[in-house]
Amino acid sequence: MANKALATRQKKQVTPTRVPPSPPPRNPVAVAAKARAGGAGPHAKPQSTERQAAKRLLAKIDPKADPDQS
């Protein structure tokens, strides 16, 4: 109860500091690449990943024909 008077006072506000502008990029090609809408886009998965996924699916379908136990 001793600090009741402090609660009604106006609180201090922190003013935001101004951030200096960043220098232009060194690589002019990077500016064009960054400005492009789509960017580089997703890359294709390697064939080995697709083969491994297919093996796992086959193992789920027929548990007797597990390729890892041969």
N, C-alpha and C positions, 0 to 999 in steps of 0.2 A: 504494500500500500504506500510505501514511502516514495516510489517512483511514479505515482499516478500523474503528477504534473508533467513528467517527461513524455508520457504517452500522448499527450494532447498537443505537443509542439509540432511544428512543421519539420518533417524529416529532411535530411540532406539528400540531395539528388546528385548522382554521379553523372557528370557530363561525358558523353562519348568522345574518345580521342580520335583525331583525324588521321586516317591511314594514308601515307603518301602513295601516289599512283605507281604501279609497277612499271619497270622499264619494258620496252618492246621486246618481243622474242628475238633471239639471235638468228633463228632459222626461218626465213620467209616461207618455206614450204610448209612448216608447221602451222602457220597462220591459215593457209588455204585448207589444210587437212582438218583443222579445228572448226573452220567455218562450214565445212560440208555437213549437210543434214544427217546423212546416215552414218558417217564415219566409216571405219573399216568393216564393221559388221561381224557377224559370227563366223567362225571358221568351221570347216567341215571336220567331222570326227574321223580319226584314223580308221583304216579298214580293220586293224587288229581289234579295236574296241568293239566294232560291230560283230566280228566273228566270235569274240568272247561272250557277248550278250546272247548271240544265237545259241551257243553251246549251253549256256545256263538255262535258256528257255527249253531246250531239248531235254536237259537233265530233269527239269521239273515235270515235263510231260511223261517221260518214261524213266522212272528212277532206277530200273534195272540196267539201263544202258548209260551209266554214269561215265563220261569220258575221262574223268580224273583218276579212276581206279584201274584203268587198263595198262 
